[in-house]
Amino acid sequence: QICLSLVKLLFYLAHSPLGSIVLLDFQPRQFVMVDGNLKVTDMDDASTEELSCKEDSDCTLDFPTKSFPLQCSVAGRCEGINEKKNLFNAYRYFFTYLLPHSAPPALRPLLSDILNATGDLRYGINETLRAFEKVLHLYKSGLYLQKRPLLLKDYTSLKGFQTVGGEDYKCWPSYSHLGCLLSIHSAEEAAAICSSQARCQSFIITQQRTWTGRPLASFQSSWTDLIPDTNAVVYIKRSASSGERL
């Protein structure tokens, strides 16, 4: 969410009515999340000036660990330097730390491609935004779940109930530090997650939603009783519920 919002912001800056805008003091502290969108808190160090040049050798974009040769346009400006400077800063301050983590395994290669392409400045802001929107579409639609074995048949479902007294365990990346709370596309995906975790015996699908509209599911290692909850559905492994009265 943070990276996609940042890319949308940089897309606007690259195509603003004032021209391509560069953030000269590009630091995480200069941004804040407002209603799920990343915003710049200080525009004092923003500029529309593009480096002037006479030849391509005048257009090297230097960073502490990398340098990128750019082209000198016929107008005597380093072509795309503001856009590329913003994008590489997004890569080194945000993408590097956020993209490798917490995505479903099937989507990680696509995020790795974005990471590598922006780190080498092979992608401009237009290509980067398209790549992010493709990942978001796959994530929201559940298309990344194709060709998986169907495991929900191995669970007993009870609508209007939730478990109580279960021993919660922790997992990564959980929305709660007290247990294993993950976003899912469907009950089928939740069943696949539970079946892949040795300690999981049941899971609950709640009415909570993430920013993409995906429901949250709580995974538990055991259950001893059920209590009414009209907003929940509990799924219990048939092997765990055998011999118990539901």
C-alpha positions as CSV (number, residue, x, y, z in Angstrom):
1,Q,0.0,0.0,0.0
2,I,2.8,2.4,0.9
3,C,4.9,1.7,-2.2
4,L,1.9,1.9,-4.6
5,S,0.8,5.2,-3.1
6,L,4.3,6.5,-3.4
7,V,4.5,5.5,-7.1
8,K,1.2,7.3,-7.8
9,L,2.5,10.4,-6.1
10,L,5.8,10.2,-8.2
11,F,3.7,9.7,-11.3
12,Y,1.8,12.9,-10.6
13,L,5.1,14.8,-9.9
14,A,6.6,13.5,-13.2
15,H,3.6,14.7,-15.2
16,S,2.6,17.8,-13.2
17,P,1.3,21.0,-14.9
18,L,4.5,22.7,-13.7
19,G,6.7,20.1,-15.4
20,S,8.7,17.3,-13.8
21,I,9.1,17.9,-10.1
22,V,12.1,16.5,-8.1
23,L,12.1,16.2,-4.3
24,L,15.6,17.3,-3.4
25,D,15.2,16.2,0.3
26,F,13.8,12.7,-0.3
27,Q,13.6,11.1,3.1
28,P,11.0,8.9,4.7
29,R,10.4,11.6,7.3
30,Q,9.1,13.9,4.5
31,F,6.1,11.7,4.0
32,V,2.9,10.9,6.0
33,M,0.0,8.5,5.4
34,V,-3.4,10.3,5.3
35,D,-6.5,8.1,4.8
36,G,-4.3,5.4,3.2
37,N,-2.5,7.7,0.8
38,L,1.1,8.9,1.0
39,K,1.5,12.6,1.0
40,V,4.6,14.9,1.1
41,T,4.7,17.0,4.2
42,D,7.2,19.6,2.9
43,M,7.5,20.9,-0.6
44,D,10.1,23.6,0.2
45,D,12.9,21.5,-1.4
46,A,10.9,20.6,-4.5
47,S,12.2,21.9,-7.8
48,T,11.2,21.8,-11.5
49,E,14.7,22.7,-12.6
50,E,16.4,20.1,-14.7
51,L,20.2,19.9,-14.9
52,S,21.5,21.8,-17.9
53,C,24.1,20.1,-20.1
54,K,26.1,20.4,-23.3
55,E,26.8,16.7,-23.8
56,D,25.8,13.3,-22.3
57,S,28.8,13.2,-20.0
58,D,27.3,16.2,-18.1
59,C,24.3,14.1,-17.2
60,T,25.5,11.5,-14.7
61,L,23.1,10.9,-11.9
62,D,25.1,10.1,-8.8
63,F,24.1,8.3,-5.7
64,P,26.2,6.9,-2.8
65,T,26.3,3.4,-4.2
66,K,25.4,3.8,-7.9
67,S,25.8,6.2,-10.9
68,F,23.6,6.3,-14.0
69,P,24.5,7.9,-17.3
70,L,21.7,10.0,-18.8
71,Q,21.2,11.7,-22.2
72,C,21.5,15.4,-22.9
73,S,18.5,16.6,-24.9
74,V,18.6,19.0,-27.8
75,A,17.2,21.6,-25.5
76,G,20.3,21.3,-23.3
77,R,18.7,19.5,-20.4
78,C,19.5,16.2,-18.8
79,E,16.5,14.2,-20.0
80,G,14.3,12.7,-17.3
81,I,16.7,13.4,-14.5
82,N,14.1,14.6,-12.0
83,E,11.8,11.6,-12.6
84,K,14.7,9.1,-12.3
85,K,16.1,10.8,-9.2
86,N,12.7,10.5,-7.5
87,L,12.3,6.9,-8.6
88,F,15.7,5.7,-7.4
89,N,15.2,7.4,-4.1
90,A,11.9,5.5,-3.8
91,Y,13.8,2.3,-4.5
92,R,16.5,2.8,-1.9
93,Y,14.3,4.3,0.9
94,F,11.0,2.4,0.4
95,F,11.0,-0.5,-2.1
96,T,14.2,-2.1,-0.8
97,Y,12.7,-2.4,2.7
98,L,9.0,-3.1,2.0
99,L,8.6,-5.0,-1.3
100,P,10.5,-8.2,-0.4
101,H,8.2,-8.9,2.6
102,S,4.7,-10.0,3.3
103,A,3.4,-10.7,-0.3
104,P,2.0,-14.1,-1.2
105,P,4.7,-16.4,-2.6
106,A,3.2,-16.4,-6.1
107,L,3.5,-12.6,-6.3
108,R,7.0,-12.2,-4.9
109,P,8.7,-12.8,-8.3
110,L,6.7,-9.9,-9.8
111,L,7.7,-7.6,-6.9
112,S,11.3,-8.7,-7.2
113,D,11.2,-7.7,-10.9
114,I,9.9,-4.2,-9.9
115,L,12.7,-4.0,-7.3
116,N,15.4,-4.9,-9.7
117,A,14.1,-2.8,-12.6
118,T,13.8,0.4,-10.4
119,G,17.1,-0.3,-8.8
120,D,18.8,-0.3,-12.2
121,L,16.5,2.5,-13.5
122,R,15.4,0.2,-16.3
123,Y,11.8,1.3,-15.5
124,G,10.6,4.8,-15.7
125,I,7.7,6.0,-13.5
126,N,5.1,5.0,-16.2
127,E,6.3,1.4,-16.4
128,T,6.7,1.2,-12.6
129,L,3.1,2.3,-12.0
130,R,1.8,-0.3,-14.6
131,A,3.8,-3.0,-12.9
132,F,2.4,-2.2,-9.5
133,E,-1.2,-2.0,-10.8
134,K,-0.7,-5.5,-12.4
135,V,0.3,-6.9,-9.1
136,L,-2.6,-5.2,-7.3
137,H,-5.0,-6.7,-9.9
138,L,-3.7,-10.2,-9.4
139,Y,-3.8,-9.7,-5.6
140,K,-7.4,-8.4,-5.4
141,S,-8.8,-10.8,-8.0
142,G,-7.2,-13.9,-6.6
143,L,-5.8,-14.9,-10.0
144,Y,-2.5,-15.7,-8.4
145,L,-4.2,-18.7,-6.7
146,Q,-4.8,-20.7,-9.9
147,K,-3.9,-24.4,-10.1
148,R,-3.9,-25.0,-6.3
149,P,-5.3,-28.2,-4.7
150,L,-8.7,-27.7,-3.1
151,L,-8.3,-28.2,0.6
152,L,-11.5,-26.6,2.1
153,K,-13.2,-30.0,1.9
154,D,-10.9,-31.1,4.8
155,Y,-12.6,-28.5,7.1
156,T,-16.0,-28.3,8.9
157,S,-17.5,-24.8,8.6
158,L,-19.8,-23.3,11.2
159,K,-21.4,-19.9,10.4
160,G,-22.2,-17.6,13.3
161,F,-19.7,-19.0,15.6
162,Q,-16.1,-18.5,16.7
163,T,-13.7,-20.6,18.8
164,V,-12.8,-19.6,22.3
165,G,-10.0,-20.9,24.5
166,G,-7.8,-21.8,21.6
167,E,-4.0,-21.3,22.0
168,D,-3.0,-18.6,19.5
169,Y,0.4,-18.9,17.8
170,K,2.3,-16.3,15.9
171,C,3.1,-16.2,12.2
172,W,4.6,-13.9,9.6
173,P,3.3,-11.5,8.3
174,S,0.5,-11.2,10.9
175,Y,-1.7,-8.1,11.2
176,S,-1.6,-8.8,15.0
177,H,1.5,-9.4,17.1
178,L,-0.6,-11.5,19.5
179,G,-1.5,-14.3,17.1
180,C,-1.7,-15.3,13.4
181,L,-4.0,-12.9,11.6
182,L,-3.7,-12.9,7.8
183,S,-5.5,-11.4,4.8
184,I,-7.1,-13.9,2.4
185,H,-8.9,-13.9,-0.9
186,S,-11.2,-16.7,0.0
187,A,-11.9,-19.5,2.5
188,E,-10.1,-21.8,0.1
189,E,-6.9,-19.8,0.4
190,A,-7.3,-19.8,4.2
191,A,-7.6,-23.6,4.1
192,A,-4.4,-23.8,2.1
193,I,-2.6,-21.5,4.6
194,C,-3.9,-23.5,7.6
195,S,-2.9,-26.8,6.0
196,S,0.6,-25.5,5.3
197,Q,1.1,-24.6,9.0
198,A,1.8,-27.5,11.3
199,R,0.2,-25.9,14.4
200,C,-3.0,-24.7,12.7
201,Q,-6.1,-26.6,13.6
202,S,-8.8,-24.0,12.9
203,F,-9.4,-20.6,11.4
204,I,-12.0,-17.8,11.6
205,I,-13.0,-15.5,8.8
206,T,-14.1,-12.2,10.3
207,Q,-15.8,-9.1,8.8
208,Q,-12.6,-7.1,9.1
209,R,-11.2,-6.0,5.7
210,T,-7.8,-4.7,4.6
211,W,-7.3,-1.7,2.3
212,T,-7.8,-3.9,-0.7
213,G,-11.1,-5.2,0.6
214,R,-9.7,-8.6,1.4
215,P,-11.1,-10.3,4.6
216,L,-8.9,-11.1,7.6
217,A,-8.7,-14.7,8.9
218,S,-7.4,-15.7,12.4
219,F,-5.5,-19.0,12.5
220,Q,-5.4,-21.0,15.7
221,S,-3.6,-24.0,17.0
222,S,-6.5,-25.5,19.0
223,W,-10.1,-25.1,20.0
224,T,-12.0,-26.2,23.0
225,D,-15.4,-24.5,22.7
226,L,-17.6,-22.4,20.5
227,I,-19.4,-19.2,21.2
228,P,-22.0,-17.4,19.1
229,D,-20.7,-14.6,16.8
230,T,-22.9,-13.5,13.9
231,N,-20.0,-11.8,12.1
232,A,-17.7,-14.9,12.0
233,V,-17.3,-18.2,10.4
234,V,-15.1,-20.9,12.0
235,Y,-13.5,-23.6,10.0
236,I,-12.1,-26.6,11.9
237,K,-10.0,-29.4,10.5
238,R,-12.0,-32.6,10.3
239,S,-9.1,-34.5,11.9
240,A,-9.2,-32.0,14.8
241,S,-13.0,-32.1,15.2
242,S,-13.4,-35.9,15.0
243,G,-14.6,-37.2,18.3
244,E,-15.7,-33.8,19.5
245,R,-19.3,-32.6,19.7
246,L,-20.0,-29.5,17.6
